[in-house]
Amino acid sequence: MRIDAEFYRKENLAIAALLKKPVFHPVTDFFAISDGNHMSISEAFQAEGVPYYRGQDIYNTFIEEASPVCIDDDTFLHPHMLRSHLKAGDVLMSIVGAIVGNSAIVSSDNAATCSCKLSIIRSKSKGVLPEFLLVYIKTKYGQNQIQKFKRGAAQTGFLLEDFDQIYLPQFSVRLQNEVKHVVELAHNTIVKGDQVYNQAEQLILSNLRYKEPEVEEIVSSVKTFQSSFLASGRLDAEYYQRKYEAISNNLKTPETVSSICTIHDNPFVPKEDKEYKYIELANVGRNGEISDVELVVGGELPSRARRKVAGGQVIISSVEGSLQSCAMIEDDYDGALCSTGFYVIDSDIINSETLLVLFKSKPIQALLKQRCSGTILTAITKDELLAMPLPKIDTNVQEAIAEKVQESFALRRKSKELIEYAKRAVEMAIEQGEDLALDWLKEMVAQ
């Protein structure tokens, strides 16, 4: 029983009345509901291995587009983990925190698992396609029900047992198949965008004549005091691993970040009553695009929101666990704010797209990691960043990279657009009937 006024808002009551039509049924009629792993396995986290999706990974329609932590095979195959193994067609939904209701679909049967912050919604193969459910959850009708049933004060959550109170329409196979087709088209489009971005990265590596260093991983290194601490100010063995020295030697450049880039780190104090687009780590896509940024009133921004960005700049996360979170500021986000956890850079020598791909490339990522330091929060300092080697890139190569990156961004925007079409079509089917929704959806996709 609920007695809170929010639960009985006019909009909630109107949607609840609509969902009482015979065509609507509880989600649990068509899908089995569970959640992810409850075991403590943080000690098994590693950079590569089996993807382990958590709440912060549920910002993409296709879960494989996230950049999750990974676990080893032994942890993945632990008996307690079997229940959380994912399958193609599983719909994942965030059930804890501020992003309750965010949803994604599993696109492949590759080994993967998730935490208990996500629900696993698996088809019973009777009447509703998982792609249709994914889109329905994103509609205003799905979100209204989910947000209405959230519970908790300090940390809100959606209980698994409340899924039987979420109603969805059982529309015709024809409409469901068309929605599935659009979801698959969106997936193919984003995969193509990834491939185009990878071509840009290969252009960088080819231009650098970069090869993965084949050196033995060591936990210590013998250096003289003069060639170690006096030269770098560092005494930690990790800093002197041979792989980092091999990468620096491979780059063959006298240039550094300070000689090529400008860092913009003047603090910006937002006005209390003005709205700002605020870019967080979750808004940074895998290929450096920015999306789903919300407007936040200055008085409600966190104290770390003190970097103002301009179109054409590149932001780079300074924290070791998220160094891959680099993004290019497109014109839509000119004047937006980001956290002081990002470095904001640009260059007169290297265009923005090339700068982005360069900082996300394997050799530069390795050098960023090498230069991280700290105990509680491991990050790269401004001085370490400025002193880091950074090669110049041929102008013709830069132009080719810029074209690839822009094409990749355009394909990703198209993918999101297709999901929005599918979402609107489902809403139209509820409000105006299937035939009208189906005709509209086909027309929009054909454009």
C-alpha positions in Angstrom: 0.0 0.0 0.0 1.2 3.5 -0.8 0.0 6.7 0.9 2.6 9.2 -0.5 1.0 12.0 -2.6 3.5 11.6 -5.4 2.2 8.1 -6.1 -1.3 9.6 -6.8 -0.3 12.5 -9.1 -2.9 13.2 -11.8 -0.5 12.0 -14.6 0.1 8.7 -12.7 -3.6 8.1 -12.2 -4.3 8.8 -15.9 -1.6 6.4 -17.1 -2.8 3.8 -14.5 -6.3 4.0 -15.9 -5.0 3.6 -19.5 -3.0 0.5 -18.5 -6.2 -1.3 -17.3 -7.2 -2.0 -20.9 -7.3 -5.7 -21.8 -4.3 -5.4 -24.1 -2.0 -4.6 -21.1 -0.5 -7.4 -19.0 2.1 -7.6 -16.2 5.7 -7.8 -17.4 6.0 -11.0 -15.4 3.5 -12.8 -17.7 6.1 -12.7 -20.4 9.5 -12.3 -18.7 11.4 -13.9 -15.8 12.9 -11.4 -13.5 16.2 -11.7 -11.5 19.1 -9.6 -10.6 22.9 -9.8 -10.9 25.7 -11.0 -8.6 25.5 -10.3 -4.8 29.0 -11.6 -4.0 31.8 -9.3 -3.2 34.3 -9.7 -6.1 36.0 -6.4 -6.3 39.4 -8.1 -5.7 38.9 -9.9 -9.0 38.4 -6.7 -11.0 40.9 -6.3 -13.9 41.3 -4.4 -17.1 40.6 -7.3 -19.5 38.6 -10.5 -19.2 34.9 -11.2 -18.8 32.8 -8.0 -18.8 31.1 -7.3 -15.4 28.4 -4.7 -15.9 27.4 -2.4 -13.0 25.0 0.5 -12.6 27.3 3.0 -14.2 27.4 0.9 -17.4 23.6 1.2 -18.2 23.8 4.5 -20.1 23.9 2.7 -23.5 21.0 1.1 -25.4 23.3 -1.8 -26.2 25.2 -2.9 -23.1 28.3 -4.0 -25.1 28.9 -0.3 -25.9 29.8 0.3 -22.2 33.4 0.2 -20.9 33.0 -2.1 -17.9 35.5 -3.6 -15.4 36.3 -7.2 -16.1 36.7 -10.4 -14.1 38.8 -13.5 -14.6 37.3 -16.8 -15.9 37.6 -18.5 -12.5 35.4 -15.8 -10.8 33.0 -15.8 -13.7 32.5 -19.6 -13.4 32.1 -19.6 -9.6 28.8 -21.5 -8.8 27.4 -18.4 -7.1 27.9 -16.4 -10.3 26.0 -18.8 -12.7 22.7 -17.1 -12.0 23.9 -13.8 -13.2 25.4 -15.0 -16.5 23.9 -13.0 -19.4 22.4 -14.2 -22.7 21.6 -12.5 -26.0 18.2 -10.9 -25.7 18.4 -10.2 -21.9 17.1 -6.7 -21.1 19.0 -5.1 -18.2 17.5 -2.3 -16.1 19.1 -0.2 -13.3 17.2 -0.8 -10.0 19.3 1.3 -7.6 20.1 4.9 -7.3 19.5 8.0 -9.4 19.4 6.1 -12.7 16.6 3.6 -11.8 14.9 2.8 -15.0 17.8 3.1 -17.4 17.8 0.1 -19.7 19.9 -1.8 -22.2 19.8 -5.0 -24.1 22.4 -7.8 -24.4 23.3 -8.2 -28.1 25.5 -11.2 -28.0 26.1 -14.5 -26.3 29.7 -13.6 -25.4 30.6 -14.4 -21.8 29.3 -11.5 -19.5 27.7 -10.9 -16.2 26.4 -8.1 -14.0 26.0 -6.9 -10.5 22.9 -6.8 -8.3 22.4 -3.1 -9.2 20.9 -4.4 -12.4 17.8 -6.5 -13.0 18.0 -9.2 -15.6 14.7 -9.5 -17.6 14.7 -12.7 -19.7 12.0 -13.6 -22.2 9.8 -16.6 -21.5 9.2 -16.8 -25.3 5.5 -16.1 -25.1 4.1 -13.1 -26.7 6.4 -10.1 -26.2 9.8 -9.6 -27.9 12.7 -8.4 -25.7 13.5 -5.6 -28.2 9.9 -4.4 -27.8 10.2 -4.5 -24.0 13.5 -2.5 -24.1 11.8 0.2 -26.1 8.7 0.2 -24.0 10.7 0.7 -20.8 12.1 3.9 -22.4 8.7 5.3 -23.2 6.9 7.7 -20.9 4.5 4.9 -20.1 7.2 2.5 -19.0 9.2 5.2 -17.1 6.1 6.6 -15.4 5.3 3.2 -13.8 9.0 2.5 -12.9 9.6 5.9 -11.3 6.2 5.7 -9.5 7.2 2.4 -7.8 10.7 3.5 -6.6 11.2 3.2 -2.9 13.6 4.5 -0.3 14.9 7.8 1.1 18.7 8.1 1.2 19.0 5.7 -1.8 16.0 4.9 -3.9 15.5 1.6 -5.6 13.1 -0.6 -7.5 12.3 -3.9 -5.9 12.2 -7.1 -8.1 8.8 -8.0 -6.6 7.3 -4.8 -8.0 7.8 -5.9 -11.6 4.4 -7.6 -11.5 2.9 -4.2 -11.1 4.5 -2.9 -14.4 2.1 -3.4 -17.2 3.0 -3.5 -20.9 1.0 -3.8 -24.1 0.9 -7.1 -26.0 0.7 -5.6 -29.5 0.6 -7.5 -32.8 3.5 -9.5 -34.1 3.7 -7.1 -37.0 4.3 -4.0 -34.8 6.7 -5.9 -32.5 8.7 -7.2 -35.4 9.0 -3.7 -36.9 10.2 -2.3 -33.6 12.7 -5.2 -33.4 13.9 -4.4 -36.9 14.5 -0.7 -35.9 16.4 -1.8 -32.8 18.6 -4.1 -34.9 19.1 -1.4 -37.4 20.2 0.9 -34.6 22.6 -1.7 -33.4 24.1 -2.3 -36.8 24.5 1.5 -37.2 26.4 1.9 -34.0 28.6 -1.1 -34.8 29.5 0.5 -38.1 30.3 3.7 -36.1 32.7 1.7 -34.0 34.4 0.2 -37.0 34.9 3.7 -38.6 36.3 5.0 -35.3 38.7 2.0 -35.2 39.9 3.0 -38.7 40.8 6.4 -37.3 42.8 4.8 -34.5 44.6 2.5 -36.9 45.6 5.6 -38.9 47.2 7.1 -35.8 49.0 3.9 -35.0 50.2 3.4 -38.6 51.4 7.0 -38.7 53.4 6.5 -35.5 54.6 3.1 -36.8 53.6 1.9 -33.4 54.0 -1.8 -32.4 52.9 -3.4 -29.2 56.1 -3.7 -27.1 57.1 -7.3 -26.4 58.7 -6.9 -23.0 58.5 -8.9 -19.8 56.2 -7.5 -17.1 58.3 -6.7 -14.0 57.6 -5.4 -10.5 60.9 -3.7 -10.0 63.6 -1.9 -12.0 67.2 -1.1 -11.3 67.9 2.6 -11.8 70.5 4.9 -10.5 69.3 7.7 -8.2 70.3 10.3 -10.9 68.4 8.5 -13.7 65.3 7.9 -11.5 64.3 10.2 -8.7 66.4 13.2 -9.8 65.1 12.9 -13.3 61.4 12.2 -12.7 60.7 12.7 -8.9 59.3 9.1 -8.8 60.6 6.1 -6.8 57.7 3.7 -7.4 58.7 0.6 -9.4 55.6 0.7 -11.6 56.8 3.9 -13.1 60.0 2.3 -14.4 58.5 -0.8 -16.0 60.3 -1.6 -19.2 57.0 -1.5 -21.2 56.7 2.2 -20.6 60.2 2.9 -21.6 59.7 0.8 -24.7 56.6 2.8 -25.6 58.4 6.1 -25.2 61.3 4.9 -27.3 58.9 3.6 -29.9 57.2 7.0 -30.3 60.5 8.7 -31.1 59.4 12.2 -30.4 61.0 15.1 -28.6 57.6 16.8 -28.3 55.6 16.8 -25.1 52.0 17.7 -24.2 53.2 21.1 -23.1 54.8 21.8 -26.5 51.8 20.8 -28.5 48.7 21.5 -26.3 47.3 24.2 -24.1 45.6 23.2 -20.9 42.6 25.4 -19.9 42.2 25.1 -16.1 41.1 28.5 -15.0 38.3 27.9 -12.4 34.8 29.0 -13.5 32.2 29.8 -10.8 28.7 29.2 -12.1 25.9 31.6 -11.4 23.4 30.3 -8.9 20.3 31.0 -11.0 21.6 30.1 -14.4 21.2 26.7 -16.1 24.3 24.9 -17.5 24.9 21.7 -19.4 27.0 19.6 -17.0 29.2 16.9 -18.5 30.0 13.9 -16.3 31.9 10.7 -16.9 28.6 8.9 -17.7 28.0 11.3 -20.6 31.2 10.3 -22.3 30.8 7.6 -25.0 33.2 4.9 -25.8 34.4 6.7 -29.0 34.7 10.1 -27.4 31.2 11.4 -28.2 29.1 13.2 -25.6 25.4 12.6 -25.1 22.4 12.8 -22.7 23.8 15.8 -20.9 21.3 17.4 -18.5 20.7 21.1 -17.7 21.5 21.8 -14.1 20.9 25.1 -12.2 24.2 26.6 -11.0 23.1 26.5 -7.4 22.6 22.7 -7.6 25.8 21.9 -9.4 28.5 19.9 -7.4 31.5 21.9 -6.2 33.7 20.1 -8.7 31.8 21.6 -11.7 34.4 24.3 -12.3 35.6 23.8 -15.8 34.0 25.7 -18.7 34.5 24.1 -22.1 34.4 25.4 -25.7 33.6 23.8 -29.0 36.7 22.1 -30.4 38.3 21.3 -27.1 39.1 17.8 -25.8 38.5 16.7 -22.2 40.6 13.9 -20.6 39.8 12.2 -17.4 42.6 12.5 -14.9 41.6 9.5 -12.7 43.4 6.2 -13.3 40.2 4.1 -13.5 38.6 6.3 -16.2 41.6 7.5 -18.3 39.7 6.2 -21.4 37.0 8.8 -20.8 38.2 11.3 -23.3 35.7 13.3 -25.4 35.6 16.0 -28.0 33.5 19.0 -27.3 31.1 19.6 -30.2 29.4 22.9 -30.8 26.2 21.7 -29.1 28.2 21.7 -25.8 30.0 25.0 -26.2 29.8 26.8 -22.9 29.0 23.6 -21.0 30.7 22.8 -17.6 32.7 19.7 -16.7 34.3 18.4 -13.5 37.8 19.4 -12.3 38.5 15.7 -12.7 38.9 16.4 -16.4 41.8 18.2 -18.1 40.5 20.5 -20.8 43.0 20.9 -23.8 43.3 22.0 -27.3 46.1 22.5 -29.8 47.1 24.8 -32.7 49.2 21.9 -34.2 46.8 19.0 -34.0 43.0 19.1 -34.8 40.5 18.2 -32.2 39.5 14.8 -33.7 43.1 13.7 -34.0 43.8 14.9 -30.4 40.9 12.8 -29.2 42.0 9.6 -31.0 45.6 10.2 -29.9 44.8 10.4 -26.2 42.5 7.4 -26.5 45.2 5.3 -28.3 47.0 2.4 -26.6 50.4 4.0 -26.3 49.2 7.3 -24.9 46.8 5.6 -22.6 49.7 3.5 -21.3 51.8 6.6 -20.6 48.9 8.3 -18.9 48.6 5.3 -16.6 52.3 5.2 -16.0 52.2 8.8 -14.7 49.3 8.3 -12.3 50.1 8.6 -8.6 48.3 8.8 -5.3 47.0 6.5 -2.5 43.2 7.0 -2.0 42.6 8.5 -5.5 45.2 7.6 -8.1 45.4 10.2 -10.8 47.7 12.0 -13.2 48.9 15.5 -12.1 49.0 18.5 -14.4 52.8 18.5 -14.3 53.0 14.8 -15.2 50.6 15.3 -18.0 52.5 18.3 -19.5 55.8 16.4 -19.4 54.4 13.4 -21.2 55.7 12.6 -24.7 53.1 13.4 -27.4 54.0 13.0 -31.1 53.1 15.3 -33.9 50.8 13.8 -36.6 51.1 14.5 -40.3 48.5 17.1 -41.5 47.1 14.8 -44.3 46.6 12.0 -41.7 44.9 14.5 -39.4 42.4 15.4 -42.1 41.6 11.7 -42.7 41.2 11.1 -39.0 38.9 14.0 -38.7 36.6 12.6 -41.4 36.5 9.2 -39.7 35.7 10.6 -36.3 32.9 12.9 -37.6 31.5 9.9 -39.6 31.6 7.8 -36.4 29.8 10.5 -34.4 27.1 10.9 -37.1 26.5 7.1 -37.1 26.1 7.1 -33.3 23.7 10.0 -33.5 21.7 8.1 -36.2 21.6 5.0 -33.9 20.1 7.1 -31.1 17.7 8.7 -33.5 16.4 5.3 -34.6 15.7 4.3 -30.9 13.8 7.5 -30.4 11.7 6.7 -33.5 10.9 3.3 -32.1 10.0 4.8 -28.7 7.7 7.4 -30.2 6.0 4.7 -32.3 5.2 2.6 -29.3 3.7 5.6 -27.6 1.7 6.4 -30.7 0.4 2.8 -30.8 -0.8 3.2 -27.2 -2.4 6.5 -27.8 -3.6 6.4 -31.5 -3.5 2.8 -32.6 -1.1 0.3 -34.2 -1.7 1.1 -37.8 -0.9 4.8 -37.5 2.1 4.1 -35.4 3.4 1.4 -37.9 3.0 3.7 -40.9 4.7 6.6 -39.1 7.6 4.4 -38.0 8.3 3.0 -41.5 8.2 6.5 -42.9 10.7 7.9 -40.4 13.1 5.0 -40.8 13.0 5.2 -44.6 14.2 8.9 -44.5 
